[in-house]
């Protein structure tokens, strides 16, 4: 899907330079930026991330609460 995004000239120049410095395309920079944004807000990026998050959440809720520890009386 293609979308049009507007940048001010200074920002676009800095993004172009960053792309040159890292030998990355503008698309690669955008993919990285949006992936970081989704991760920051806890939204899975792909199916693998969604499954990993689902397993983590289910694993946390399936655990029973730990039993209280009781001290055994020492024999004297």
Biopython code that builds the backbone (N, CA, C, O; Angstrom):
import numpy as np
from Bio.PDB.StructureBuilder import StructureBuilder

atoms = [
    (1, "UNK", "N", (0.849, -1.167, 0.000)),
    (1, "UNK", "CA", (0.000, 0.000, 0.000)),
    (1, "UNK", "C", (0.898, 1.235, 0.000)),
    (1, "UNK", "O", (1.891, 1.290, 0.726)),
    (2, "UNK", "N", (0.561, 2.174, -0.778)),
    (2, "UNK", "CA", (1.344, 3.406, -0.857)),
    (2, "UNK", "C", (0.554, 4.549, -0.235)),
    (2, "UNK", "O", (-0.648, 4.697, -0.451)),
    (3, "UNK", "N", (1.265, 5.345, 0.539)),
    (3, "UNK", "CA", (0.684, 6.538, 1.156)),
    (3, "UNK", "C", (1.662, 7.690, 0.963)),
    (3, "UNK", "O", (2.874, 7.483, 0.902)),
    (4, "UNK", "N", (1.146, 8.864, 0.872)),
    (4, "UNK", "CA", (1.961, 10.056, 0.699)),
    (4, "UNK", "C", (2.183, 10.688, 2.068)),
    (4, "UNK", "O", (1.234, 10.943, 2.809)),
    (5, "UNK", "N", (3.451, 10.935, 2.391)),
    (5, "UNK", "CA", (3.805, 11.566, 3.663)),
    (5, "UNK", "C", (4.635, 12.799, 3.338)),
    (5, "UNK", "O", (5.557, 12.733, 2.525)),
    (6, "UNK", "N", (4.315, 13.909, 3.963)),
    (6, "UNK", "CA", (5.041, 15.157, 3.712)),
    (6, "UNK", "C", (6.058, 15.411, 4.822)),
    (6, "UNK", "O", (5.760, 15.247, 6.005)),
    (7, "UNK", "N", (7.259, 15.812, 4.420)),
    (7, "UNK", "CA", (8.320, 16.188, 5.353)),
    (7, "UNK", "C", (8.758, 17.600, 5.009)),
    (7, "UNK", "O", (8.710, 18.014, 3.851)),
    (8, "UNK", "N", (9.183, 18.331, 6.026)),
    (8, "UNK", "CA", (9.791, 19.619, 5.702)),
    (8, "UNK", "C", (11.157, 19.334, 5.080)),
    (8, "UNK", "O", (11.710, 18.248, 5.248)),
    (9, "UNK", "N", (11.686, 20.305, 4.374)),
    (9, "UNK", "CA", (12.911, 20.105, 3.594)),
    (9, "UNK", "C", (14.094, 19.680, 4.459)),
    (9, "UNK", "O", (14.859, 18.797, 4.072)),
    (10, "UNK", "N", (14.247, 20.299, 5.617)),
    (10, "UNK", "CA", (15.377, 19.976, 6.499)),
    (10, "UNK", "C", (15.300, 18.527, 6.988)),
    (10, "UNK", "O", (16.303, 17.813, 6.975)),
    (11, "UNK", "N", (14.123, 18.098, 7.413)),
    (11, "UNK", "CA", (13.948, 16.717, 7.879)),
    (11, "UNK", "C", (14.236, 15.731, 6.760)),
    (11, "UNK", "O", (14.919, 14.730, 6.980)),
    (12, "UNK", "N", (13.729, 15.996, 5.568)),
    (12, "UNK", "CA", (13.954, 15.095, 4.449)),
    (12, "UNK", "C", (15.437, 15.017, 4.096)),
    (12, "UNK", "O", (15.940, 13.935, 3.793)),
    (13, "UNK", "N", (16.143, 16.144, 4.130)),
    (13, "UNK", "CA", (17.586, 16.135, 3.860)),
    (13, "UNK", "C", (18.335, 15.280, 4.885)),
    (13, "UNK", "O", (19.252, 14.534, 4.539)),
    (14, "UNK", "N", (17.928, 15.402, 6.147)),
    (14, "UNK", "CA", (18.577, 14.600, 7.197)),
    (14, "UNK", "C", (18.275, 13.118, 7.028)),
    (14, "UNK", "O", (19.147, 12.282, 7.263)),
    (15, "UNK", "N", (17.061, 12.781, 6.628)),
    (15, "UNK", "CA", (16.723, 11.374, 6.387)),
    (15, "UNK", "C", (17.501, 10.817, 5.196)),
    (15, "UNK", "O", (17.960, 9.675, 5.235)),
    (16, "UNK", "N", (17.651, 11.612, 4.142)),
    (16, "UNK", "CA", (18.449, 11.172, 2.993)),
    (16, "UNK", "C", (19.888, 10.924, 3.406)),
    (16, "UNK", "O", (20.492, 9.928, 3.006)),
    (17, "UNK", "N", (20.443, 11.834, 4.213)),
    (17, "UNK", "CA", (21.829, 11.671, 4.664)),
    (17, "UNK", "C", (21.965, 10.437, 5.564)),
    (17, "UNK", "O", (22.941, 9.695, 5.454)),
    (18, "UNK", "N", (21.010, 10.223, 6.434)),
    (18, "UNK", "CA", (21.040, 9.032, 7.289)),
    (18, "UNK", "C", (21.008, 7.766, 6.433)),
    (18, "UNK", "O", (21.734, 6.810, 6.704)),
    (19, "UNK", "N", (20.179, 7.764, 5.417)),
    (19, "UNK", "CA", (20.122, 6.628, 4.509)),
    (19, "UNK", "C", (21.459, 6.381, 3.825)),
    (19, "UNK", "O", (21.891, 5.235, 3.696)),
    (20, "UNK", "N", (22.116, 7.454, 3.386)),
    (20, "UNK", "CA", (23.441, 7.310, 2.762)),
    (20, "UNK", "C", (24.456, 6.765, 3.764)),
    (20, "UNK", "O", (25.232, 5.863, 3.448)),
    (21, "UNK", "N", (24.442, 7.325, 4.982)),
    (21, "UNK", "CA", (25.410, 6.904, 6.007)),
    (21, "UNK", "C", (25.246, 5.421, 6.365)),
    (21, "UNK", "O", (26.228, 4.716, 6.598)),
    (22, "UNK", "N", (24.022, 4.974, 6.403)),
    (22, "UNK", "CA", (23.752, 3.584, 6.794)),
    (22, "UNK", "C", (23.628, 2.648, 5.602)),
    (22, "UNK", "O", (23.402, 1.448, 5.761)),
    (23, "UNK", "N", (23.780, 3.211, 4.395)),
    (23, "UNK", "CA", (23.623, 2.438, 3.158)),
    (23, "UNK", "C", (22.257, 1.740, 3.147)),
    (23, "UNK", "O", (22.152, 0.549, 2.855)),
    (24, "UNK", "N", (21.222, 2.511, 3.471)),
    (24, "UNK", "CA", (19.854, 2.006, 3.525)),
    (24, "UNK", "C", (18.976, 2.867, 2.628)),
    (24, "UNK", "O", (19.259, 4.044, 2.404)),
    (25, "UNK", "N", (17.923, 2.272, 2.125)),
    (25, "UNK", "CA", (16.964, 3.030, 1.330)),
    (25, "UNK", "C", (16.022, 3.785, 2.258)),
    (25, "UNK", "O", (15.930, 3.505, 3.453)),
    (26, "UNK", "N", (15.332, 4.746, 1.670)),
    (26, "UNK", "CA", (14.340, 5.485, 2.446)),
    (26, "UNK", "C", (13.264, 4.537, 2.966)),
    (26, "UNK", "O", (12.774, 4.699, 4.084)),
    (27, "UNK", "N", (12.896, 3.547, 2.153)),
    (27, "UNK", "CA", (11.880, 2.567, 2.557)),
    (27, "UNK", "C", (12.358, 1.768, 3.769)),
    (27, "UNK", "O", (11.569, 1.507, 4.677)),
    (28, "UNK", "N", (13.623, 1.376, 3.801)),
    (28, "UNK", "CA", (14.160, 0.634, 4.949)),
    (28, "UNK", "C", (14.134, 1.488, 6.217)),
    (28, "UNK", "O", (13.816, 0.997, 7.300)),
    (29, "UNK", "N", (14.471, 2.768, 6.071)),
    (29, "UNK", "CA", (14.398, 3.670, 7.234)),
    (29, "UNK", "C", (12.962, 3.795, 7.735)),
    (29, "UNK", "O", (12.714, 3.777, 8.940)),
    (30, "UNK", "N", (12.017, 3.924, 6.799)),
    (30, "UNK", "CA", (10.608, 4.056, 7.178)),
    (30, "UNK", "C", (10.110, 2.770, 7.840)),
    (30, "UNK", "O", (9.397, 2.830, 8.842)),
    (31, "UNK", "N", (10.476, 1.612, 7.294)),
    (31, "UNK", "CA", (10.062, 0.335, 7.886)),
    (31, "UNK", "C", (10.565, 0.211, 9.323)),
    (31, "UNK", "O", (9.826, -0.206, 10.214)),
    (32, "UNK", "N", (11.824, 0.576, 9.536)),
    (32, "UNK", "CA", (12.402, 0.515, 10.881)),
    (32, "UNK", "C", (11.692, 1.471, 11.837)),
    (32, "UNK", "O", (11.398, 1.118, 12.980)),
    (33, "UNK", "N", (11.424, 2.672, 11.361)),
    (33, "UNK", "CA", (10.774, 3.677, 12.206)),
    (33, "UNK", "C", (9.371, 3.241, 12.608)),
    (33, "UNK", "O", (8.991, 3.362, 13.772)),
    (34, "UNK", "N", (8.597, 2.734, 11.646)),
    (34, "UNK", "CA", (7.233, 2.324, 11.969)),
    (34, "UNK", "C", (7.208, 1.060, 12.824)),
    (34, "UNK", "O", (6.331, 0.908, 13.674)),
    (35, "UNK", "N", (8.159, 0.154, 12.610)),
    (35, "UNK", "CA", (8.241, -1.036, 13.463)),
    (35, "UNK", "C", (8.539, -0.634, 14.910)),
    (35, "UNK", "O", (7.956, -1.183, 15.845)),
    (36, "UNK", "N", (9.449, 0.327, 15.085)),
    (36, "UNK", "CA", (9.763, 0.816, 16.433)),
    (36, "UNK", "C", (8.549, 1.477, 17.078)),
    (36, "UNK", "O", (8.312, 1.306, 18.274)),
    (37, "UNK", "N", (7.786, 2.223, 16.301)),
    (37, "UNK", "CA", (6.593, 2.886, 16.823)),
    (37, "UNK", "C", (5.548, 1.866, 17.275)),
    (37, "UNK", "O", (4.958, 2.007, 18.346)),
    (38, "UNK", "N", (5.324, 0.844, 16.458)),
    (38, "UNK", "CA", (4.358, -0.197, 16.838)),
    (38, "UNK", "C", (4.825, -0.942, 18.085)),
    (38, "UNK", "O", (4.025, -1.229, 18.975)),
    (39, "UNK", "N", (6.118, -1.255, 18.149)),
    (39, "UNK", "CA", (6.664, -1.959, 19.314)),
    (39, "UNK", "C", (6.498, -1.118, 20.584)),
    (39, "UNK", "O", (6.153, -1.640, 21.644)),
    (40, "UNK", "N", (6.746, 0.181, 20.463)),
    (40, "UNK", "CA", (6.608, 1.092, 21.604)),
    (40, "UNK", "C", (5.198, 1.047, 22.185)),
    (40, "UNK", "O", (5.017, 1.165, 23.397)),
    (41, "UNK", "N", (4.207, 0.878, 21.321)),
    (41, "UNK", "CA", (2.813, 0.870, 21.763)),
    (41, "UNK", "C", (2.264, -0.540, 21.961)),
    (41, "UNK", "O", (1.061, -0.715, 22.156)),
    (42, "UNK", "N", (3.141, -1.551, 21.912)),
    (42, "UNK", "CA", (2.730, -2.919, 22.211)),
    (42, "UNK", "C", (1.889, -3.579, 21.134)),
    (42, "UNK", "O", (1.110, -4.486, 21.426)),
    (43, "UNK", "N", (2.035, -3.137, 19.895)),
    (43, "UNK", "CA", (1.272, -3.723, 18.792)),
    (43, "UNK", "C", (2.189, -4.666, 18.030)),
    (43, "UNK", "O", (3.237, -4.240, 17.543)),
    (44, "UNK", "N", (1.817, -5.949, 17.914)),
    (44, "UNK", "CA", (2.688, -6.891, 17.206)),
    (44, "UNK", "C", (2.840, -6.513, 15.732)),
    (44, "UNK", "O", (1.887, -6.082, 15.084)),
    (45, "UNK", "N", (4.045, -6.682, 15.225)),
    (45, "UNK", "CA", (4.359, -6.284, 13.849)),
    (45, "UNK", "C", (3.946, -7.364, 12.860)),
    (45, "UNK", "O", (3.420, -7.067, 11.787)),
    (46, "UNK", "N", (4.186, -8.608, 13.224)),
    (46, "UNK", "CA", (3.856, -9.698, 12.307)),
    (46, "UNK", "C", (3.272, -10.863, 13.101)),
    (46, "UNK", "O", (3.104, -10.777, 14.318)),
    (47, "UNK", "N", (2.967, -11.944, 12.405)),
    (47, "UNK", "CA", (2.343, -13.098, 13.053)),
    (47, "UNK", "C", (3.233, -13.683, 14.138)),
    (47, "UNK", "O", (2.743, -14.073, 15.197)),
    (48, "UNK", "N", (4.523, -13.747, 13.888)),
    (48, "UNK", "CA", (5.454, -14.298, 14.881)),
    (48, "UNK", "C", (5.392, -13.510, 16.186)),
    (48, "UNK", "O", (5.325, -14.094, 17.268)),
    (49, "UNK", "N", (5.414, -12.183, 16.082)),
    (49, "UNK", "CA", (5.328, -11.345, 17.282)),
    (49, "UNK", "C", (3.984, -11.512, 17.985)),
    (49, "UNK", "O", (3.922, -11.537, 19.214)),
    (50, "UNK", "N", (2.911, -11.626, 17.208)),
    (50, "UNK", "CA", (1.579, -11.805, 17.796)),
    (50, "UNK", "C", (1.501, -13.128, 18.555)),
    (50, "UNK", "O", (0.951, -13.177, 19.655)),
    (51, "UNK", "N", (2.045, -14.196, 17.980)),
    (51, "UNK", "CA", (2.029, -15.500, 18.653)),
    (51, "UNK", "C", (2.892, -15.482, 19.905)),
    (51, "UNK", "O", (2.510, -16.040, 20.934)),
    (52, "UNK", "N", (4.049, -14.846, 19.820)),
    (52, "UNK", "CA", (4.942, -14.759, 20.980)),
    (52, "UNK", "C", (4.254, -14.008, 22.120)),
    (52, "UNK", "O", (4.314, -14.431, 23.274)),
    (53, "UNK", "N", (3.602, -12.894, 21.791)),
    (53, "UNK", "CA", (2.894, -12.107, 22.800)),
    (53, "UNK", "C", (1.733, -12.898, 23.388)),
    (53, "UNK", "O", (1.495, -12.851, 24.595)),
    (54, "UNK", "N", (1.017, -13.619, 22.546)),
    (54, "UNK", "CA", (-0.109, -14.423, 23.007)),
    (54, "UNK", "C", (0.358, -15.509, 23.965)),
    (54, "UNK", "O", (-0.273, -15.751, 24.994)),
    (55, "UNK", "N", (1.462, -16.162, 23.625)),
    (55, "UNK", "CA", (1.995, -17.226, 24.492)),
    (55, "UNK", "C", (2.476, -16.641, 25.821)),
    (55, "UNK", "O", (2.308, -17.256, 26.873)),
    (56, "UNK", "N", (3.068, -15.459, 25.765)),
    (56, "UNK", "CA", (3.562, -14.825, 26.993)),
    (56, "UNK", "C", (2.396, -14.466, 27.906)),
    (56, "UNK", "O", (2.457, -14.703, 29.113)),
    (57, "UNK", "N", (1.345, -13.901, 27.345)),
    (57, "UNK", "CA", (0.180, -13.498, 28.143)),
    (57, "UNK", "C", (-0.527, -14.725, 28.705)),
    (57, "UNK", "O", (-0.892, -14.735, 29.881)),
    (58, "UNK", "N", (-0.727, -15.757, 27.891)),
    (58, "UNK", "CA", (-1.397, -16.965, 28.368)),
    (58, "UNK", "C", (-0.556, -17.672, 29.415)),
    (58, "UNK", "O", (-1.098, -18.206, 30.382)),
    (59, "UNK", "N", (0.757, -17.686, 29.239)),
    (59, "UNK", "CA", (1.639, -18.318, 30.215)),
    (59, "UNK", "C", (1.588, -17.631, 31.556)),
    (59, "UNK", "O", (1.687, -18.280, 32.597)),
    (60, "UNK", "N", (1.434, -16.328, 31.542)),
    (60, "UNK", "CA", (1.374, -15.568, 32.790)),
    (60, "UNK", "C", (0.055, -15.794, 33.511)),
    (60, "UNK", "O", (0.018, -15.774, 34.741)),
    (61, "UNK", "N", (-1.033, -16.010, 32.772)),
    (61, "UNK", "CA", (-2.332, -16.179, 33.415)),
    (61, "UNK", "C", (-2.596, -17.626, 33.803)),
    (61, "UNK", "O", (-3.436, -17.880, 34.667)),
    (62, "UNK", "N", (-1.903, -18.580, 33.191)),
    (62, "UNK", "CA", (-2.122, -19.989, 33.497)),
    (62, "UNK", "C", (-1.443, -20.435, 34.788)),
    (62, "UNK", "O", (-1.800, -21.473, 35.346)),
    (63, "UNK", "N", (-0.489, -19.680, 35.258)),
    (63, "UNK", "CA", (0.257, -20.087, 36.452)),
    (63, "UNK", "C", (-0.624, -19.954, 37.683)),
    (63, "UNK", "O", (-1.331, -18.963, 37.863)),
    (64, "UNK", "N", (-0.564, -20.970, 38.518)),
    (64, "UNK", "CA", (-1.297, -20.889, 39.774)),
    (64, "UNK", "C", (-0.459, -20.079, 40.760)),
    (64, "UNK", "O", (0.764, -20.019, 40.632)),
    (65, "UNK", "N", (-1.103, -19.466, 41.731)),
    (65, "UNK", "CA", (-0.339, -18.667, 42.685)),
    (65, "UNK", "C", (0.592, -19.565, 43.505)),
    (65, "UNK", "O", (0.247, -20.709, 43.800)),
    (66, "UNK", "N", (1.749, -19.059, 43.865)),
    (66, "UNK", "CA", (2.689, -19.875, 44.637)),
    (66, "UNK", "C", (2.125, -20.215, 46.011)),
    (66, "UNK", "O", (1.412, -19.424, 46.629)),
    (67, "UNK", "N", (2.469, -21.425, 46.470)),
    (67, "UNK", "CA", (2.016, -21.832, 47.805)),
    (67, "UNK", "C", (2.786, -21.067, 48.854)),
    (67, "UNK", "O", (3.974, -20.797, 48.680)),
    (68, "UNK", "N", (2.126, -20.716, 49.936)),
    (68, "UNK", "CA", (2.857, -20.027, 51.009)),
    (68, "UNK", "C", (3.864, -20.986, 51.643)),
    (68, "UNK", "O", (3.581, -22.169, 51.836)),
    (69, "UNK", "N", (5.002, -20.470, 51.949)),
    (69, "UNK", "CA", (6.040, -21.292, 52.581)),
    (69, "UNK", "C", (5.795, -21.363, 54.070)),
    (69, "UNK", "O", (5.509, -20.355, 54.717)),
    (70, "UNK", "N", (5.908, -22.540, 54.596)),
    (70, "UNK", "CA", (5.773, -22.706, 56.039)),
    (70, "UNK", "C", (7.088, -23.274, 56.557)),
    (70, "UNK", "O", (7.738, -24.081, 55.892)),
    (71, "UNK", "N", (7.452, -22.855, 57.710)),
    (71, "UNK", "CA", (8.689, -23.337, 58.321)),
    (71, "UNK", "C", (8.416, -24.650, 59.031)),
    (71, "UNK", "O", (7.424, -24.803, 59.743)),
    (72, "UNK", "N", (9.294, -25.564, 58.823)),
    (72, "UNK", "CA", (9.182, -26.822, 59.548)),
    (72, "UNK", "C", (9.817, -26.643, 60.925)),
    (72, "UNK", "O", (10.856, -26.002, 61.078)),
    (73, "UNK", "N", (9.163, -27.223, 61.904)),
    (73, "UNK", "CA", (9.703, -27.153, 63.274)),
    (73, "UNK", "C", (10.929, -28.042, 63.367)),
    (73, "UNK", "O", (10.924, -29.168, 62.868)),
    (74, "UNK", "N", (11.959, -27.552, 63.990)),
    (74, "UNK", "CA", (13.183, -28.351, 64.153)),
    (74, "UNK", "C", (13.020, -29.316, 65.312)),
    (74, "UNK", "O", (12.463, -28.978, 66.356)),
    (75, "UNK", "N", (13.510, -30.499, 65.107)),
    (75, "UNK", "CA", (13.490, -31.482, 66.191)),
    (75, "UNK", "C", (14.662, -31.198, 67.115)),
    (75, "UNK", "O", (15.793, -31.027, 66.660)),
    (76, "UNK", "N", (14.388, -31.147, 68.419)),
    (76, "UNK", "CA", (15.468, -30.866, 69.385)),
    (76, "UNK", "C", (15.704, -32.034, 70.254)),
    (76, "UNK", "O", (16.571, -31.989, 71.127)),
]
sb = StructureBuilder()
sb.init_structure("model")
sb.init_model(0)
sb.init_chain("A")
sb.init_seg("    ")
for serial, (resi, resn, name, xyz) in enumerate(atoms, 1):
    if name == "N":
        sb.init_residue(resn, " ", resi, " ")
    sb.init_atom(name, np.array(xyz, "f"), 0.0, 1.0, " ", f" {name:<3s}", serial, name[0])
structure = sb.get_structure()
